[in-house]
Amino acid sequence: MTLHRASTVAARRAGVFSAATFVAFLFITLVTAPAWARYSDIVIDTRTGQVLHETNADVRTYPASLTKLMTLYLTFEALEQGRLAWTQMVPVSAHAAAQAPSKLGLAPGSRISVRDLVLGLVTKSANDGAVVLGEALGGTEPKFGDMMTAKAHALGMSETTFKNASGLPNLRQMTTA
């Protein structure tokens, strides 16, 4: 075997070894990855408070669409208390209109009914609509995030922090199952 061929064979073996090492590393990393990268849940008997099942229930993760559920929760609470009305027209700010998709495509300076915003959240997961509702209830989205966090804590979600109305990525917005 020539020196060139020997070095090529050695390089190929090293490449195979490197690929095998990488695959093994990837497998170990995925199997032992922090729970936030996978799945969490909890099932509680609401009558007794007994935990019936849990998987990674105390591991902090991003709330994603749970955020819109809290936005809707506070919206329905405001509707029930008369602070909002279904037919009430609320303004669309430039900040709300600038949200990333999924969105309704609302124009800054326009107005939209609370009913249409709720329908936009539940059918399209509209980020712009979530922000319009948050601003209508809290004045600004950061203040609404504080309101959502306070409500979450009042409901027993002590490890939950909301920073926006939509669930769009925010490293400081966290929850647990």
N, C-alpha and C positions, 0 to 999 in steps of 0.2 A: 504494500500500500504506500502510495506517495505521501509526502508530507502534506501536500495541499488536500488530498482526499481524506487523510486522517483528520486534518483540522476541520474539514467540512462535516465529516461524520460526528466529530466531537461537538461541533456547533449545533448540529441537528439534535443530538442527544440532549445537549444543554437546553435547546429550545423546547423539546418535549418535556424535559424535567421542569423547566420554567412554567410551561403551560399547565402541567399536572400540579405543580406547586400552587399556581394561581387558582386553579379550579378547587383544590383542597382548601385554600385560604378563603375563597368565596363561599364555599359550602359552610365552613366553620363560622365565618362571619355572619351568614344568614341565619344559621341555627342558633347562634348565641347572641344575635343582635339585641339591642335593648327592646323592650316590649313596645315602646312607642312606635317602633317601625312596623309592628305587626298588628295586633288585635287586643282589644280590651272590652270587657262587659261586666255587668253585675245585674243580678236578679234578686230583688228584695220583696219579702212579704210585707205589704204596706200596713197590714193590720197589726203585725207583731214586731216589725223592724228586723226580723231575722233574715240574714243573707242566705239565700237558697243556692246561689251559684255565683262564682266570680272567676274572671281570668284577667290578670294584670289590672285589677280595679283601681289600684292606687298609683299607677304609672301615669305621669303627666304626658299629655298629647295635645295636638291642635284640635280645636273644636269644630272646624269646618262648618258644615251645614247645621250643627247644633246652634250655631250663632244665629242663623235665620229663625230657628224655632224660638229662641229667646226674644228676638225682635218681634215675632208674631205674638208671643205670650204677652209682652208689654203692650203691644198694639191692642189686643183683645181686652186686656185689663183697662186700658184707657177708654176704649169703646164702652165697656161695661160701666165705667165711672162717669161717663159723659164728657171726658176731656177731649175725645175725638168723636166724630160722627162719620158714618159710612159715606155720606154724600159730601163731606167736607173736602174742599179743594185745597191742597197744600202745595207750596212752591217747590220748584226744583232748582237747587243751587248748582253752580258750576262744579263744585266738588262732587256732588251726587252724579251729575251727568258724565263726569270724567271717569267713573268706575269701569273696571275691566269687565268684559263679558263673563258670564251671561248677563244680559241686560235688556231693558225695554227700549233703549235708545231715546231716553228722555232728553229734551232740549233745555239748556239753562234758561231760567226765566219763565218757563211754562208752568202750568199748574195741572195737578192730577188728583183724582178722588182717592180717598183712603181705600174704598172698595177696590178700585183698579190696582192700587199698590199691593193690597193683600192678595188679590188674584194673581198678580205678577210674581209675587214671592212664591206662592204655592204651586204655580204651574210652570214657571220658567226659572225659578231661583234667581230672580233679577237683583243683581247687586246694586244697581242704581236705585231701584225701588226701595231696597232695604235701607239705604242711606237717607233717602227722602223721609221715610217713616222715622228713622232715628233722629234726624234733625227736627222733625215736627214735634217729637216727644221730648228731646233733650236740648234743643237749641243748636247744638253742634254734635258732630259724631263722637268726638272724645267724651263729651259730657254724657251722651247716651251710653257709651261704653261703660262709664262709671255707674250709670243707673242699672245696666244689665248685670254688672258685677255685683252690685248691692242686692239685686233681686236673686241672683244665683246663690249668694251667701245666705240670704233669708230662707231660701228653699233647702238649705243644707249642703249646697255645692261649694264647700269651703275652699277647695283647691282650684276654683275656676276664676279666671280673669278674662274679661272681654275688652278689646280695644277698638273694635269696629262693629258695625251693624250687619255686615254681610258674611263674615267668615273668610274673607280673602286673607292670604297669608300675612301674619304678623307674629314675629318671634316671641312677643310678650303676651300673646293671647293663648291661654292654656286651659285645659280641663282634665279631669279624671273621670273614669266611668262611675 
